[in-house]
Amino acid sequence: MMNTFKRKSKLSPLTAVLSTALLLGVSGAYAQAGGEPAKPGGPTTSPSSAEAKYEGAPYAVDPSTMHQSSNPKAPPMTEAEFTRARQIYFERCAGCHGVLRKGATGKALTPDLTVGKGTEYLKVFIAYGSPAGMPNWLTSGEMDEKTVDLMARYIQHDAPTPPEFSLEDMEKSRKEYVPVAQRPKKKMNNYNINNIMSVTLRDSGEVALIDGDTKQIINIVKTGYAVHISRLSASGRYLYVIGRDARLNLIDLWMEKPDNVAEIKVGLEARSVETSKFKGWEDKIAIAGTYWPPQFVLMDGDTLKPRKVVGTRGMDINNEYHPEPRVAAIVASHQKPEFLVNAKETGKIWMVDYTDLKNLKTTQIDTAKFLHDGGFDATKRYFLTAANASDKIVVVDTKTSKLEAIVDVGKTPHPGRGANFKHPKFGPVWATSGLGDERIDIIGTDPAKNKQHAWKVVQTLKGQGGGSLFIKTHPKSTNLWVDTALNPDPKISQSVAVFDVRDLSKPPQVIDIAACANLKDDGAKRVVQPEYNQKGDEVWFSVWSAKNKESAVVVVDDKTRTCKTAIKDPKLITPTGKFNVWNTQHDVY
């Protein structure tokens, strides 16, 4: 099969890794090795590989900490080759195939499966991809022939094992920069805290706190790498941000200049954090979930002192053991003192009662694979979350702590937290867009007054195309905004579609948000994550380019759908997610 390798990569392996990281702000991780190899020279695209551009970031597990073991039946590798291949795997492949290579979103790549295929067969898969979602690493220019050969040999050896991360390890990493006793007793600044925006500066390992009224940067706060989300305590005082490297930072918004007061490392790779919101438990308990090790930890809300670690390894919904069920979304119930924890690969949602950490009570709800992100309906009773690889939305009744419904939707739904509004015909609804196609699915959410429409797709809209990460509206708005940040067409990725929820028969208006930013270089200018201000009369968008290119945050007048201003500053490096304090605190979306 060596004659198939005629097309030379344009970039060396190292240059490819670095260039791709700069261009996209990430290193790809998602790759699904199913089906047959694609035709030589035929690049493949897929929802999973598209999501990698946003989710991927170099895997935070330090490969140097791993234990190496070789397979005698596998092709020989030098120590230097093994070390290099191990690094590439964790940058490119672990996010889909799992740290242990036992399969996650993608297929298992253990020696019992790969050795029998042989090096030449595996090289074709790696080089040209597959229609099932495996990226085409050679023909895309991100690997050369030698690297393809290296990785084909590497995945025939036993997977190295990363270290665990215990409660003791967490406590050793914890820092209290400002002890509770020394923190302000009242708000010490003149900022309208409710309208502060926490903006992820992905590649600089920071968040920008921006005054939503004046549009001025309040502070640039050092955080973990590639912050995934910002969450607010129930009081609105404390901001929790977690990076992909599992570093969790606690920011006190009452300080004269809001800044870090505590931090902790909760694992090696992470995505999620949340705080207790039920009455009487405000600001008392924080929870963070990790991709590695597969577990979650409960902490004191004001100091981040770890109190309880719970592993998620176990049986999936098919009663098969999974060694690496990563923790995706976590939300706090408004109905009772519980957290809802998504265990991605097992398809189980954990209901975690946080009233007694020593005698922790949990309930596991069987739903669908692979659980990702989601949010509440307008009543804050029902949690709707994407099982994205299953093309489904799962609905959980947080009042009864039971599964309410599973709804079939479009390809690879990615709602963020979704969008709630009142449909002129079907009553209260919640909407999701997706990575895999142009569909925007609208689901009825009112079983009390609109039972015939509840937990059904009542209408499907046509957006600009696949590659949508977020959809957003506001109770005071009549607009529904949909981004397409990961669409391969720059005209689409640099613009957004906006629908009038009063008349969804009309096609959307397409607005070139990147043009509003008026950036002067050749950056990607991907437009990502609409976020409303507190009043609901402005929508903020990130115009996201590589770390060595200019980026911006664009503010749009929601009523007129016209650009108001572009916030530009050299310190705004790769802005992506934005979280308004009031809306995030109260689950308004």
N, C-alpha and C positions, 0 to 999 in steps of 0.2 A: 504493500500500500504506500510505500514511500514515494511512488510516482505521483501521488495526489498532492504532495507538498510542493507545488510549483510556485505558488504565490508567496513572495517574501513579505514579511512584516516590515512596515515602515519604521518601527521603533524597536530599540533594544528592550529586553524585559524590564530593566530598571527604569529606563526612560518612560516606558509604557505605564508602569505603575505610578510614577510621579506625575506624568502628564495627565493621565486620567484623573488622578486625585485633584489636580489643579483645575482641570476643565470642568469637572462635574461636582467638585467639592466632596467627593467620596471615592472609595474603592469598591467595586462591585462585589457582592457576596452571594446573591441569590442565583442559583443555577439548578435546574431540574433535569436530571439525567434519565428521562423516560423516553419511550418510543425509539425511533431509529435516527441515526445521524442525518442531519440535513444534507442536501446536495452540496458537493464541493463548490466553494465560492459563493454560496447563498447565505448571506447573513441572516440570522434569526433575531427576532425581537419577541418579547413576552412580557406579560404583566409582572412576573417575578423579577426578571432582569431589569425592567423599568423601575420597579420599586427599589431595587438595589441602589440606584442613583441617588435616592433620597435617604434610604435606611442604612445603606451599606457601611459607610465609614470603615477604616481599617479595624479589624476585630481587635478588641482591647485586651484579649488574653495574650500575655507575654509568652511567645513560643519558647524562649530560652528557659522557662521554668518547667518545661515538660520532660517527662521521662520517655526516652527513646527505646523502642524495641523493634527489631527487624524480623521479617518473615523469610525463612530460608528458601521458600518457593518463589519468592519475588525476585525480579531482576536486581542485580547488584547496584549499590549506590555508595559513593564515598561519603564520609562524614560531612564534608563541605556541601555536597549535593543535597543531602538529607536536610541540612540546616536551611539551605536556601529554599528548598521545596516546601518545608514546613512553614516558613514565613509567607510564601506566596499563597499557600492554602488558607492561612488565617486571614490574609488580606482579601482573597477572592472567593473562597468557596465555603468557609465555615458557616456563614450566615444561612445558607440553604441546606447544606448536607450535614450540619451539626459539628460540634467540636469533636465528638467521638467518631464521626463519620458513620453513624448508625441511622442517618436519615432524619430530616426535619421537614421543611417544606419540600426539599428535594429528596431523591432516592438515597438509599444507603450506599456507601462506598467502602465497605469492609473487604479485607483480602479474600474471604470465602466467596465473594461475588466478583471481585475484580481480577484475581489471578487467572481464573478460567477464561476470561475474555481475552487476555493477552495484551501486550503493550501496543501493538499496531492497531488493534480495534479501538482501544481507549484513546489513542492519539487522534483518530478520526472524530470521535465524540468531542474531545476537548477543542480540536481545531475548528470544526464546522458547526458544532452545536446540534440541537434537535428541535423539532417542532413543539415538543413538550415544554420547552423553556430553557434548555441548556444554552448559554451564550456561546457565540462563535469566537473563541479567544484568539485564534490565529488570523482569520480573515478580517476581524475587526481591527487588527493591528496592535492588540494589547498583549500578545505573546508572540515570540518568534518560534521557529521550529525546534530549537534546542530546549526552550522552556516547555513547550508542549510535550516533548519526549521526557523531560525531567518529571513533569507532573503525572504523566502516564505510568512511569515507574514508581513514583512515590505512593500513589493511592493503592498500590499492590502490597505495600508494607503495612504493618500494624499501626494504628493511629496512636500518636503520643497522647498521654493523659495529662490534662492541666490540673493544677492543685485545687483543692476545695477552699472555701473561704468561710471561716467560722465566726461565731459571735465574738470570740476573743480577738480574732483578726480585725474585725470591725472596730471594736473598742480601742485597739492599739492605734488605729488610723484616725480616730475621732479627735477633733480640735474644737475648743470653745474659745473663739477670739474675744468675745464679750460675754462673760457669765451673766446669767439671768438677773442677778442682784444689781448688776451695773448697767443694765439696759434702761432706756427711758421709761418713766412711769406714765407718760402721755406722749402724744405726737409732738415731735420737736421741730417740725418743718411746716412750711406753708403750701406744700404740694397738695393738689386734689388727688389723694391716694387712689380713690375709686377709678380714676381715669388714667392711671399710669399704665404704660405698655411695657411688658417684659419681652424683649426681642432677642431671640437666639442669634448669636454671632458664631456660626457653626464651626468654622475652621480656626478661629482664634481662641477657643475655649473660654468664652465670655458670654454674658448677656448684657444688653444695653437697656437701661431703665430710661424710658422716654416719657416726658410730660405730655399727656394727651391733649392738654389745653394749649400749651405754648409751642409744642412740637420740638422742644429743646431736650438734649440729652442730659439727664440728671446725673447718671454715673455709669461707668463701664465696670462691671463686676467680674472678677476672675471666678471661673467655674470649672467644671469638668469639660472634657472634649465633646463637641457636637451635642450640646444639650438637646434632649428630645422633647421635653415638656417643662412648662412652669405650672405649678399648682399653688393655690392660695389657701391659707388656713381659714377656718370658718369665720373668724373675726375680721379677716382681711388684713391683719397686721403682718403676718409672716409669709414670705414667698419661698417656696421650695423648688429648686431646679436640679435636675439630674442629667448627667452626661452619659454618653455611650460607654465611657470608661468606668462607670458605676460610682463616680464621685457625686455625692449629694451635698448641695450647699443650702444653707438657711440664711435668708436675707431679711433683716428687720426694716420694714418700711416706715417705722416711727422715728428712726434716727434722723439727725439733722441732715445727713447725707446717707441715704439708705445703702447698706453694705452687708457683707458677710458677718454673721455673729457665730456661726458654727458650721462645721462640715464633717463628713464621714465618708469612707469608702465602703460600700456595702457588698462588693463582689468584684468581678473582673470585667463584666459586660452587663449593661443595664439599659432599660427603657422607661421605667414607670415609677411614679411616686404619687401619693395621695395623703390627705389628712382627714381626721375624724370630723364629721359635720353634724351628727345627731345632737339634739338639744341636751345640754349638760356635759357634753364631751368635746365642745369646741376647743380646738388648738391642743388637745391633750395627747393624741396619738398620731404618729406618722407611720406610714408603711411604704416600703420600697421593694420592687421586684427585680430580679436579675435574670439575664439570659444565661450567664454562667457565674457560679453554679446555679442550677435550676432550683430556685428557692425564693422566698420573700422574708423580710424582716420587719418586725414591729418595734417602734422606737418611741421614746418620749418626744412629744411634739416640739418642745421649746429648747431642748439640748441635743437632740438626735442620739441620745444614749440608747444603744440597742438592748432590747429586752427579750425578744423571742424570735428564733429563726425556724422557719417551716420549709421543708423540702417538698418539691412538687413531683419528684420521680414516682412513677407508679403506672397503673393500668390506664389505658386510653378507653375511649368509648366503645371500642371493639374488644375490650378485655384482653388487650395485648400490652405487654410491658414496654414502657418507653423510658429510656435512661436520661433524656434531656428535654423535658417539657419546659420551654422558656416562658417566663412571665411577661405577658404583653400588657394590655390595659388594666389599670386598677381604678375603680371609682368608689366613692363613699356613699352609702345608702342614706337617703333622707327619711326613710321610713322606720329604721331601727339602727342600733349601734353595730353596723356591719360594714365590712368592705367586700366588694366583688372583685375577684382576682381571676383574670383570664390565663389559664395554662394552655399555651398556644397549640402544641403538638398533640396533647391528649384530648382536646376538645371539651375540657371540663372547666366550668366556672366554680370557683371556690367562694362560698359565703363564709366570711370570717367574722365571728362575734368577738369584738375587742374589749368587752366589759371585764374579762378575767383572763389575763395573759398567762397566768400560771396553770389554769385549767381551761385552756383554749378550746372553744367549740367551733368546729368547721362543718360545713355541709357542701358536698360536691354535686354539681348538677351536670348531667350528661347532655351535651349539646351537639356541636359539629366541629370538625377540624377546618382550618387552622385559625384559632381565635386571634383577633388582632385588636382593633380600636373600636370605640363606640361611645354613645352618650345616652342621656335620658330623654324621654318624651317630655312634653311641656308640663305635665303634672308632677314630674320627677318621681313617679312610681315605677315606670317600666324602663328597664335598661335594654337598649338595642345595640348590638355589637356585631361586627363583621366576622364571619368565618370565611376569610377571603379566598383561600384555595378551594373551598367547597362552593363558592358562589352563593352564599346564603347570609341572611341576617337573622341572628338569634335574639329572641325576646325573653327577658326574665322579669317576673313580677317580684319586685323587691319587698313588697308588703307580705307576701306569702313565702318568699324565698324558693319559688318553684319556676320551672320552665313554662312559659306561656305559649310560645310558638317558634317555629323555624320557617323563614320565608325565603323562597327562591328569588334571586335577583340577577343582575347582569354579571359580567365577567370580572372577577376579583374586586369586589366592593372595597372601597377605602373611604369611609365617611368622615374621618377625623372624629368629631363628636356628632356629626350630622347636622340637620337643620330642621327646626320645628316651625310650622306655620298652619294657619287655618285655610284649608282648601275651600273654594266657593261651592263645591259640590259634595265633597266627601268629609267635610269637617276637619278636625285636628289630624295632622299628618306629620311624618318625619321622612326626610329625604336623604339619599346617599348617591354619590357618584362612584366611579371606579377606575381602576387602572387599565382594565382589559378591553373596554369598548366605550362607545359614546353614550351609553344609557345613563339616565338619571332616574332612579326608581323612587316613587313616592308611595309610602306605606301608611295606611290608616292606623291611628293609635287611640281610638276612643271606643272601647268595648261597652261603655255605659250607654251612650246616646247614639252611637253609630256602629252598632254591633255587626251589621252586615258588611261593613268595610274594614273592620278591625283586623290587623295582622295580615292584610292582603296588599299586594301591589295594585293600587287603584289607578295609577297613571304612570306612564313612562315617557319621559322627555328625551329629546335628542340633543346632546351637547356637541362640543366641538370635536370630540374624539376621545380615545383612551389616554391614559396618563394623568388622570385627575387624582389629586391628593386630598383636596378639601372642598367642602360645600358649606355655605353659611348664609343665614339670614338673621333677623332680629325682631322681637315682638313689635317694635315701633316702625318697622320697615315693610314695604311691599315688594322688595327685591330679593331675589335668590341668586347668589353669586357662586360661580363654579370655576375653579382654576383647572388648568391642564399642564401643569409644570413639567411633567415628564413626557409629554408628547414629542416625538422626534422632529416634528416640523416647527422651526423657530417662530413662524408667524402665529402658530397656535400656542406654543409654550410661553410666548411673550404677551399673550392676551388673555382675557377672561370673558366668559359668557354670563350675561345677567338676564334673568327671566322676571316677568311681572306676575306675581303669585295671584293677582286678581283676575288674570286672563292667561292661563297657561296654554291656550291654543295658539298664541302668537309665538313666532320664533324668537330666540334670544337676541339681544343686542350684543355685539362683540366689541370690546373696548381694548385698544392697544395700550396697556398699562406701561409697558416698557418705554413707549414713546413719551409718556408723561414724565418719566424719570430723566429723559434727555441726557443719557450717559454718553460719554465721548469716545470710549474705547470699543473693542470688538468682543467684549464679554458675552456670555451666553444669555444674560438678561432674562432668565426664567422667572415667571411670576408665580408666587406661591402663597398660599394661605390667606384668604380674606379674613379679617378680624374687625369687628365693630368696636367703636368707642362706647363709653357707658350710655350716652344719650341715644345711640342708635341712628345718628344722623351722618356718621362718617364710616367709611370702610378703608382699612389699611391693608396694603399689599407689600410683600417683599419682592424686590427686583433683584434676583439672586444670580450673581456671577462668581467666578473663581476668586480665590483669595488674593490673587495678584491683579485682579481687575476691579473696576469701580462697581459698587452696588448701591442700592438706595431703598428707602421705604416711601411708597407713594400713598398719599391720602386722597380719597375720592369722596366727593359730596354724594351721599346716598340718594338724595331726592332728585338731583339734576343729572346724576351719573357723569359728572365732569370732574376733572382733576383739580384739586385744590392746591396741593403743594407736594414737593418731593424733598424728603429729608435726606441730605447727603452729607457725609462726613468721612474722612479717611479711616476713622475708628469703626465704622460700620462695615466690618469684614464678613462677607458671606451671610447676610441676614436671611433667616428662613422663618421659623415659627414665631408668632406673636400672640401674646396672651394679655388681654385687658383684665385688670384686677377685679373689677366688679362682675363682669360677665363670667370669668373663670371661678370666682368665689361662689356665685349663685347658680352655676350651670345654665347660663343663658346662651342659647344658640338656636 
